[in-house]
């Protein structure tokens, strides 16, 4: 996850006043994608989940 400006080959989505940008090719590979802000006893942060196969590193979702 990073701050960026949309480019010609990006898709944009708006939710709850935020704009999300993703490369169209990556979007097709990663569908479905979800971004959530979570608070747990270990701390708070964004949880990203997608249909990409992340191998054994963190399954299908990672906390950033």
HTML snippet that shows the backbone in 3Dmol.js (N, CA, C, O; Angstrom):
<script src="https://3Dmol.org/build/3Dmol-min.js"></script>
<div id="view" style="width:600px;height:400px;position:relative"></div>
<script>
const pdb = `
ATOM      1  N   UNK A   1       0.840  -1.155   0.000  1.00  0.00           N
ATOM      2  CA  UNK A   1       0.000   0.000   0.000  1.00  0.00           C
ATOM      3  C   UNK A   1       0.892   1.227   0.000  1.00  0.00           C
ATOM      4  O   UNK A   1       1.879   1.288   0.733  1.00  0.00           O
ATOM      5  N   UNK A   2       0.542   2.207  -0.826  1.00  0.00           N
ATOM      6  CA  UNK A   2       1.349   3.425  -0.929  1.00  0.00           C
ATOM      7  C   UNK A   2       0.468   4.570  -1.418  1.00  0.00           C
ATOM      8  O   UNK A   2      -0.591   4.342  -2.004  1.00  0.00           O
ATOM      9  N   UNK A   3       0.901   5.775  -1.181  1.00  0.00           N
ATOM     10  CA  UNK A   3       0.221   6.940  -1.725  1.00  0.00           C
ATOM     11  C   UNK A   3       0.659   7.116  -3.169  1.00  0.00           C
ATOM     12  O   UNK A   3       1.843   6.978  -3.478  1.00  0.00           O
ATOM     13  N   UNK A   4      -0.278   7.419  -4.054  1.00  0.00           N
ATOM     14  CA  UNK A   4       0.057   7.539  -5.475  1.00  0.00           C
ATOM     15  C   UNK A   4      -1.013   8.365  -6.160  1.00  0.00           C
ATOM     16  O   UNK A   4      -2.075   8.629  -5.596  1.00  0.00           O
ATOM     17  N   UNK A   5      -0.720   8.763  -7.368  1.00  0.00           N
ATOM     18  CA  UNK A   5      -1.683   9.439  -8.233  1.00  0.00           C
ATOM     19  C   UNK A   5      -2.118   8.438  -9.303  1.00  0.00           C
ATOM     20  O   UNK A   5      -1.300   7.637  -9.756  1.00  0.00           O
ATOM     21  N   UNK A   6      -3.400   8.465  -9.720  1.00  0.00           N
ATOM     22  CA  UNK A   6      -3.845   7.532 -10.751  1.00  0.00           C
ATOM     23  C   UNK A   6      -3.126   7.755 -12.077  1.00  0.00           C
ATOM     24  O   UNK A   6      -2.843   8.884 -12.476  1.00  0.00           O
ATOM     25  N   UNK A   7      -2.843   6.654 -12.736  1.00  0.00           N
ATOM     26  CA  UNK A   7      -2.230   6.688 -14.057  1.00  0.00           C
ATOM     27  C   UNK A   7      -3.220   6.148 -15.079  1.00  0.00           C
ATOM     28  O   UNK A   7      -4.302   5.684 -14.720  1.00  0.00           O
ATOM     29  N   UNK A   8      -2.852   6.208 -16.330  1.00  0.00           N
ATOM     30  CA  UNK A   8      -3.729   5.792 -17.421  1.00  0.00           C
ATOM     31  C   UNK A   8      -4.173   4.331 -17.307  1.00  0.00           C
ATOM     32  O   UNK A   8      -5.297   3.991 -17.675  1.00  0.00           O
ATOM     33  N   UNK A   9      -3.296   3.480 -16.801  1.00  0.00           N
ATOM     34  CA  UNK A   9      -3.606   2.048 -16.722  1.00  0.00           C
ATOM     35  C   UNK A   9      -4.095   1.628 -15.326  1.00  0.00           C
ATOM     36  O   UNK A   9      -3.977   0.461 -14.954  1.00  0.00           O
ATOM     37  N   UNK A  10      -4.643   2.582 -14.554  1.00  0.00           N
ATOM     38  CA  UNK A  10      -5.152   2.307 -13.215  1.00  0.00           C
ATOM     39  C   UNK A  10      -6.671   2.359 -13.183  1.00  0.00           C
ATOM     40  O   UNK A  10      -7.306   3.024 -14.001  1.00  0.00           O
ATOM     41  N   UNK A  11      -7.228   1.653 -12.233  1.00  0.00           N
ATOM     42  CA  UNK A  11      -8.651   1.697 -11.915  1.00  0.00           C
ATOM     43  C   UNK A  11      -8.777   2.391 -10.561  1.00  0.00           C
ATOM     44  O   UNK A  11      -7.953   2.153  -9.677  1.00  0.00           O
ATOM     45  N   UNK A  12      -9.780   3.236 -10.378  1.00  0.00           N
ATOM     46  CA  UNK A  12      -9.966   3.910  -9.098  1.00  0.00           C
ATOM     47  C   UNK A  12     -11.327   3.548  -8.515  1.00  0.00           C
ATOM     48  O   UNK A  12     -12.299   3.341  -9.241  1.00  0.00           O
ATOM     49  N   UNK A  13     -11.371   3.478  -7.188  1.00  0.00           N
ATOM     50  CA  UNK A  13     -12.589   3.178  -6.450  1.00  0.00           C
ATOM     51  C   UNK A  13     -12.676   4.145  -5.280  1.00  0.00           C
ATOM     52  O   UNK A  13     -11.660   4.463  -4.662  1.00  0.00           O
ATOM     53  N   UNK A  14     -13.877   4.615  -4.972  1.00  0.00           N
ATOM     54  CA  UNK A  14     -14.079   5.492  -3.818  1.00  0.00           C
ATOM     55  C   UNK A  14     -14.941   4.760  -2.804  1.00  0.00           C
ATOM     56  O   UNK A  14     -15.949   4.140  -3.143  1.00  0.00           O
ATOM     57  N   UNK A  15     -14.514   4.851  -1.535  1.00  0.00           N
ATOM     58  CA  UNK A  15     -15.288   4.249  -0.441  1.00  0.00           C
ATOM     59  C   UNK A  15     -15.029   5.043   0.827  1.00  0.00           C
ATOM     60  O   UNK A  15     -13.880   5.291   1.191  1.00  0.00           O
ATOM     61  N   UNK A  16     -16.090   5.434   1.488  1.00  0.00           N
ATOM     62  CA  UNK A  16     -16.009   6.171   2.753  1.00  0.00           C
ATOM     63  C   UNK A  16     -15.099   7.394   2.652  1.00  0.00           C
ATOM     64  O   UNK A  16     -14.347   7.696   3.579  1.00  0.00           O
ATOM     65  N   UNK A  17     -15.174   8.094   1.518  1.00  0.00           N
ATOM     66  CA  UNK A  17     -14.395   9.309   1.341  1.00  0.00           C
ATOM     67  C   UNK A  17     -12.948   9.089   0.940  1.00  0.00           C
ATOM     68  O   UNK A  17     -12.203  10.057   0.783  1.00  0.00           O
ATOM     69  N   UNK A  18     -12.531   7.843   0.772  1.00  0.00           N
ATOM     70  CA  UNK A  18     -11.163   7.528   0.362  1.00  0.00           C
ATOM     71  C   UNK A  18     -11.160   7.041  -1.080  1.00  0.00           C
ATOM     72  O   UNK A  18     -12.102   6.382  -1.521  1.00  0.00           O
ATOM     73  N   UNK A  19     -10.105   7.367  -1.812  1.00  0.00           N
ATOM     74  CA  UNK A  19      -9.950   6.890  -3.179  1.00  0.00           C
ATOM     75  C   UNK A  19      -8.853   5.838  -3.199  1.00  0.00           C
ATOM     76  O   UNK A  19      -7.738   6.080  -2.737  1.00  0.00           O
ATOM     77  N   UNK A  20      -9.176   4.671  -3.738  1.00  0.00           N
ATOM     78  CA  UNK A  20      -8.224   3.582  -3.877  1.00  0.00           C
ATOM     79  C   UNK A  20      -7.845   3.461  -5.344  1.00  0.00           C
ATOM     80  O   UNK A  20      -8.698   3.576  -6.223  1.00  0.00           O
ATOM     81  N   UNK A  21      -6.563   3.227  -5.605  1.00  0.00           N
ATOM     82  CA  UNK A  21      -6.038   3.127  -6.963  1.00  0.00           C
ATOM     83  C   UNK A  21      -5.342   1.783  -7.098  1.00  0.00           C
ATOM     84  O   UNK A  21      -4.567   1.390  -6.227  1.00  0.00           O
ATOM     85  N   UNK A  22      -5.620   1.071  -8.199  1.00  0.00           N
ATOM     86  CA  UNK A  22      -4.938  -0.191  -8.450  1.00  0.00           C
ATOM     87  C   UNK A  22      -4.735  -0.351  -9.956  1.00  0.00           C
ATOM     88  O   UNK A  22      -5.595   0.019 -10.755  1.00  0.00           O
ATOM     89  N   UNK A  23      -3.607  -0.896 -10.321  1.00  0.00           N
ATOM     90  CA  UNK A  23      -3.306  -1.179 -11.715  1.00  0.00           C
ATOM     91  C   UNK A  23      -4.340  -2.181 -12.241  1.00  0.00           C
ATOM     92  O   UNK A  23      -4.644  -3.166 -11.568  1.00  0.00           O
ATOM     93  N   UNK A  24      -4.874  -1.938 -13.423  1.00  0.00           N
ATOM     94  CA  UNK A  24      -5.936  -2.789 -13.982  1.00  0.00           C
ATOM     95  C   UNK A  24      -5.501  -4.243 -14.151  1.00  0.00           C
ATOM     96  O   UNK A  24      -6.291  -5.154 -13.905  1.00  0.00           O
ATOM     97  N   UNK A  25      -4.255  -4.474 -14.569  1.00  0.00           N
ATOM     98  CA  UNK A  25      -3.771  -5.847 -14.739  1.00  0.00           C
ATOM     99  C   UNK A  25      -3.677  -6.567 -13.393  1.00  0.00           C
ATOM    100  O   UNK A  25      -4.055  -7.732 -13.274  1.00  0.00           O
ATOM    101  N   UNK A  26      -3.173  -5.865 -12.391  1.00  0.00           N
ATOM    102  CA  UNK A  26      -3.066  -6.449 -11.052  1.00  0.00           C
ATOM    103  C   UNK A  26      -4.457  -6.735 -10.498  1.00  0.00           C
ATOM    104  O   UNK A  26      -4.671  -7.764  -9.857  1.00  0.00           O
ATOM    105  N   UNK A  27      -5.394  -5.837 -10.738  1.00  0.00           N
ATOM    106  CA  UNK A  27      -6.760  -6.029 -10.271  1.00  0.00           C
ATOM    107  C   UNK A  27      -7.337  -7.331 -10.809  1.00  0.00           C
ATOM    108  O   UNK A  27      -7.961  -8.085 -10.062  1.00  0.00           O
ATOM    109  N   UNK A  28      -7.138  -7.604 -12.090  1.00  0.00           N
ATOM    110  CA  UNK A  28      -7.662  -8.840 -12.677  1.00  0.00           C
ATOM    111  C   UNK A  28      -7.046 -10.078 -12.025  1.00  0.00           C
ATOM    112  O   UNK A  28      -7.733 -11.084 -11.846  1.00  0.00           O
ATOM    113  N   UNK A  29      -5.771 -10.019 -11.671  1.00  0.00           N
ATOM    114  CA  UNK A  29      -5.100 -11.147 -11.028  1.00  0.00           C
ATOM    115  C   UNK A  29      -5.486 -11.301  -9.563  1.00  0.00           C
ATOM    116  O   UNK A  29      -5.504 -12.417  -9.042  1.00  0.00           O
ATOM    117  N   UNK A  30      -5.795 -10.194  -8.893  1.00  0.00           N
ATOM    118  CA  UNK A  30      -5.966 -10.208  -7.444  1.00  0.00           C
ATOM    119  C   UNK A  30      -7.426 -10.281  -6.980  1.00  0.00           C
ATOM    120  O   UNK A  30      -7.676 -10.444  -5.786  1.00  0.00           O
ATOM    121  N   UNK A  31      -8.381 -10.166  -7.888  1.00  0.00           N
ATOM    122  CA  UNK A  31      -9.794 -10.170  -7.479  1.00  0.00           C
ATOM    123  C   UNK A  31     -10.111 -11.394  -6.649  1.00  0.00           C
ATOM    124  O   UNK A  31      -9.575 -12.460  -6.951  1.00  0.00           O
ATOM    125  N   UNK A  32     -10.923 -11.320  -5.650  1.00  0.00           N
ATOM    126  CA  UNK A  32     -11.459 -10.121  -5.018  1.00  0.00           C
ATOM    127  C   UNK A  32     -10.432  -9.509  -4.068  1.00  0.00           C
ATOM    128  O   UNK A  32      -9.557 -10.207  -3.557  1.00  0.00           O
ATOM    129  N   UNK A  33     -10.544  -8.214  -3.838  1.00  0.00           N
ATOM    130  CA  UNK A  33      -9.639  -7.486  -2.955  1.00  0.00           C
ATOM    131  C   UNK A  33     -10.470  -6.790  -1.884  1.00  0.00           C
ATOM    132  O   UNK A  33     -11.524  -6.224  -2.174  1.00  0.00           O
ATOM    133  N   UNK A  34      -9.987  -6.836  -0.647  1.00  0.00           N
ATOM    134  CA  UNK A  34     -10.638  -6.060   0.415  1.00  0.00           C
ATOM    135  C   UNK A  34      -9.565  -5.352   1.236  1.00  0.00           C
ATOM    136  O   UNK A  34      -8.473  -5.876   1.455  1.00  0.00           O
ATOM    137  N   UNK A  35      -9.909  -4.144   1.683  1.00  0.00           N
ATOM    138  CA  UNK A  35      -9.028  -3.343   2.535  1.00  0.00           C
ATOM    139  C   UNK A  35      -9.847  -2.949   3.754  1.00  0.00           C
ATOM    140  O   UNK A  35     -10.896  -2.317   3.627  1.00  0.00           O
ATOM    141  N   UNK A  36      -9.371  -3.320   4.925  1.00  0.00           N
ATOM    142  CA  UNK A  36     -10.056  -3.003   6.168  1.00  0.00           C
ATOM    143  C   UNK A  36      -9.070  -2.396   7.153  1.00  0.00           C
ATOM    144  O   UNK A  36      -7.888  -2.742   7.157  1.00  0.00           O
ATOM    145  N   UNK A  37      -9.562  -1.489   7.988  1.00  0.00           N
ATOM    146  CA  UNK A  37      -8.757  -0.983   9.103  1.00  0.00           C
ATOM    147  C   UNK A  37      -9.219  -1.734  10.330  1.00  0.00           C
ATOM    148  O   UNK A  37     -10.403  -1.707  10.665  1.00  0.00           O
ATOM    149  N   UNK A  38      -8.298  -2.407  11.007  1.00  0.00           N
ATOM    150  CA  UNK A  38      -8.656  -3.242  12.151  1.00  0.00           C
ATOM    151  C   UNK A  38      -7.897  -2.805  13.394  1.00  0.00           C
ATOM    152  O   UNK A  38      -6.782  -2.290  13.318  1.00  0.00           O
ATOM    153  N   UNK A  39      -8.530  -3.022  14.533  1.00  0.00           N
ATOM    154  CA  UNK A  39      -7.906  -2.791  15.831  1.00  0.00           C
ATOM    155  C   UNK A  39      -7.976  -4.097  16.603  1.00  0.00           C
ATOM    156  O   UNK A  39      -9.055  -4.651  16.813  1.00  0.00           O
ATOM    157  N   UNK A  40      -6.826  -4.578  17.020  1.00  0.00           N
ATOM    158  CA  UNK A  40      -6.726  -5.817  17.780  1.00  0.00           C
ATOM    159  C   UNK A  40      -5.916  -5.553  19.046  1.00  0.00           C
ATOM    160  O   UNK A  40      -5.343  -4.474  19.195  1.00  0.00           O
ATOM    161  N   UNK A  41      -5.861  -6.505  19.944  1.00  0.00           N
ATOM    162  CA  UNK A  41      -5.014  -6.316  21.129  1.00  0.00           C
ATOM    163  C   UNK A  41      -3.539  -6.073  20.770  1.00  0.00           C
ATOM    164  O   UNK A  41      -2.803  -5.478  21.557  1.00  0.00           O
ATOM    165  N   UNK A  42      -3.109  -6.526  19.599  1.00  0.00           N
ATOM    166  CA  UNK A  42      -1.732  -6.342  19.159  1.00  0.00           C
ATOM    167  C   UNK A  42      -1.487  -4.973  18.522  1.00  0.00           C
ATOM    168  O   UNK A  42      -0.337  -4.582  18.324  1.00  0.00           O
ATOM    169  N   UNK A  43      -2.556  -4.242  18.199  1.00  0.00           N
ATOM    170  CA  UNK A  43      -2.404  -2.930  17.590  1.00  0.00           C
ATOM    171  C   UNK A  43      -3.425  -2.700  16.490  1.00  0.00           C
ATOM    172  O   UNK A  43      -4.322  -3.516  16.277  1.00  0.00           O
ATOM    173  N   UNK A  44      -3.279  -1.579  15.794  1.00  0.00           N
ATOM    174  CA  UNK A  44      -4.188  -1.209  14.715  1.00  0.00           C
ATOM    175  C   UNK A  44      -3.434  -1.121  13.406  1.00  0.00           C
ATOM    176  O   UNK A  44      -2.228  -0.874  13.387  1.00  0.00           O
ATOM    177  N   UNK A  45      -4.153  -1.325  12.306  1.00  0.00           N
ATOM    178  CA  UNK A  45      -3.536  -1.196  10.995  1.00  0.00           C
ATOM    179  C   UNK A  45      -4.470  -1.659   9.903  1.00  0.00           C
ATOM    180  O   UNK A  45      -5.605  -2.060  10.158  1.00  0.00           O
ATOM    181  N   UNK A  46      -3.977  -1.597   8.693  1.00  0.00           N
ATOM    182  CA  UNK A  46      -4.755  -2.025   7.538  1.00  0.00           C
ATOM    183  C   UNK A  46      -4.574  -3.512   7.311  1.00  0.00           C
ATOM    184  O   UNK A  46      -3.471  -4.043   7.444  1.00  0.00           O
ATOM    185  N   UNK A  47      -5.669  -4.183   6.964  1.00  0.00           N
ATOM    186  CA  UNK A  47      -5.609  -5.588   6.583  1.00  0.00           C
ATOM    187  C   UNK A  47      -6.026  -5.656   5.118  1.00  0.00           C
ATOM    188  O   UNK A  47      -7.133  -5.261   4.750  1.00  0.00           O
ATOM    189  N   UNK A  48      -5.123  -6.163   4.297  1.00  0.00           N
ATOM    190  CA  UNK A  48      -5.375  -6.331   2.869  1.00  0.00           C
ATOM    191  C   UNK A  48      -5.584  -7.808   2.589  1.00  0.00           C
ATOM    192  O   UNK A  48      -4.821  -8.647   3.067  1.00  0.00           O
ATOM    193  N   UNK A  49      -6.599  -8.124   1.830  1.00  0.00           N
ATOM    194  CA  UNK A  49      -6.844  -9.500   1.438  1.00  0.00           C
ATOM    195  C   UNK A  49      -7.154  -9.523  -0.052  1.00  0.00           C
ATOM    196  O   UNK A  49      -7.823  -8.630  -0.570  1.00  0.00           O
ATOM    197  N   UNK A  50      -6.663 -10.549  -0.734  1.00  0.00           N
ATOM    198  CA  UNK A  50      -6.921 -10.665  -2.170  1.00  0.00           C
ATOM    199  C   UNK A  50      -6.916 -12.120  -2.576  1.00  0.00           C
ATOM    200  O   UNK A  50      -6.617 -13.012  -1.782  1.00  0.00           O
ATOM    201  N   UNK A  51      -7.255 -12.338  -3.837  1.00  0.00           N
ATOM    202  CA  UNK A  51      -7.248 -13.669  -4.399  1.00  0.00           C
ATOM    203  C   UNK A  51      -5.874 -14.119  -4.864  1.00  0.00           C
ATOM    204  O   UNK A  51      -5.732 -15.223  -5.390  1.00  0.00           O
ATOM    205  N   UNK A  52      -4.854 -13.277  -4.678  1.00  0.00           N
ATOM    206  CA  UNK A  52      -3.493 -13.663  -5.076  1.00  0.00           C
ATOM    207  C   UNK A  52      -2.970 -14.755  -4.173  1.00  0.00           C
ATOM    208  O   UNK A  52      -3.255 -14.763  -2.975  1.00  0.00           O
ATOM    209  N   UNK A  53      -2.212 -15.674  -4.730  1.00  0.00           N
ATOM    210  CA  UNK A  53      -1.572 -16.711  -3.947  1.00  0.00           C
ATOM    211  C   UNK A  53      -0.265 -16.155  -3.404  1.00  0.00           C
ATOM    212  O   UNK A  53       0.685 -15.949  -4.158  1.00  0.00           O
ATOM    213  N   UNK A  54      -0.212 -15.912  -2.104  1.00  0.00           N
ATOM    214  CA  UNK A  54       0.980 -15.329  -1.480  1.00  0.00           C
ATOM    215  C   UNK A  54       1.960 -16.399  -1.019  1.00  0.00           C
ATOM    216  O   UNK A  54       2.909 -16.098  -0.296  1.00  0.00           O
ATOM    217  N   UNK A  55       1.741 -17.635  -1.428  1.00  0.00           N
ATOM    218  CA  UNK A  55       2.624 -18.707  -0.974  1.00  0.00           C
ATOM    219  C   UNK A  55       2.398 -18.978   0.504  1.00  0.00           C
ATOM    220  O   UNK A  55       1.268 -18.889   0.986  1.00  0.00           O
ATOM    221  N   UNK A  56       3.431 -19.298   1.207  1.00  0.00           N
ATOM    222  CA  UNK A  56       3.315 -19.602   2.631  1.00  0.00           C
ATOM    223  C   UNK A  56       3.596 -18.399   3.514  1.00  0.00           C
ATOM    224  O   UNK A  56       3.579 -18.528   4.738  1.00  0.00           O
ATOM    225  N   UNK A  57       3.856 -17.226   2.930  1.00  0.00           N
ATOM    226  CA  UNK A  57       4.289 -16.082   3.732  1.00  0.00           C
ATOM    227  C   UNK A  57       3.182 -15.578   4.651  1.00  0.00           C
ATOM    228  O   UNK A  57       3.429 -15.366   5.838  1.00  0.00           O
ATOM    229  N   UNK A  58       1.973 -15.382   4.139  1.00  0.00           N
ATOM    230  CA  UNK A  58       0.908 -14.897   5.022  1.00  0.00           C
ATOM    231  C   UNK A  58      -0.459 -15.306   4.501  1.00  0.00           C
ATOM    232  O   UNK A  58      -1.440 -14.612   4.768  1.00  0.00           O
ATOM    233  N   UNK A  59      -0.558 -16.389   3.780  1.00  0.00           N
ATOM    234  CA  UNK A  59      -1.859 -16.822   3.277  1.00  0.00           C
ATOM    235  C   UNK A  59      -2.398 -15.866   2.243  1.00  0.00           C
ATOM    236  O   UNK A  59      -1.665 -15.411   1.364  1.00  0.00           O
ATOM    237  N   UNK A  60      -3.671 -15.560   2.344  1.00  0.00           N
ATOM    238  CA  UNK A  60      -4.300 -14.657   1.378  1.00  0.00           C
ATOM    239  C   UNK A  60      -4.518 -13.263   1.934  1.00  0.00           C
ATOM    240  O   UNK A  60      -5.150 -12.437   1.275  1.00  0.00           O
ATOM    241  N   UNK A  61      -4.017 -12.976   3.121  1.00  0.00           N
ATOM    242  CA  UNK A  61      -4.137 -11.616   3.640  1.00  0.00           C
ATOM    243  C   UNK A  61      -2.905 -11.273   4.462  1.00  0.00           C
ATOM    244  O   UNK A  61      -2.240 -12.149   5.016  1.00  0.00           O
ATOM    245  N   UNK A  62      -2.617  -9.984   4.528  1.00  0.00           N
ATOM    246  CA  UNK A  62      -1.470  -9.482   5.276  1.00  0.00           C
ATOM    247  C   UNK A  62      -1.892  -8.252   6.040  1.00  0.00           C
ATOM    248  O   UNK A  62      -2.739  -7.493   5.568  1.00  0.00           O
ATOM    249  N   UNK A  63      -1.330  -8.039   7.191  1.00  0.00           N
ATOM    250  CA  UNK A  63      -1.551  -6.799   7.932  1.00  0.00           C
ATOM    251  C   UNK A  63      -0.365  -5.899   7.720  1.00  0.00           C
ATOM    252  O   UNK A  63       0.782  -6.327   7.852  1.00  0.00           O
ATOM    253  N   UNK A  64      -0.632  -4.659   7.392  1.00  0.00           N
ATOM    254  CA  UNK A  64       0.433  -3.703   7.123  1.00  0.00           C
ATOM    255  C   UNK A  64       0.427  -2.600   8.144  1.00  0.00           C
ATOM    256  O   UNK A  64       1.259  -1.694   8.080  1.00  0.00           O
TER     257      UNK A  64
END
`;
const viewer = $3Dmol.createViewer("view");
viewer.addModel(pdb, "pdb");
viewer.setStyle({}, {cartoon: {color: "spectrum"}});
viewer.zoomTo();
viewer.render();
</script>
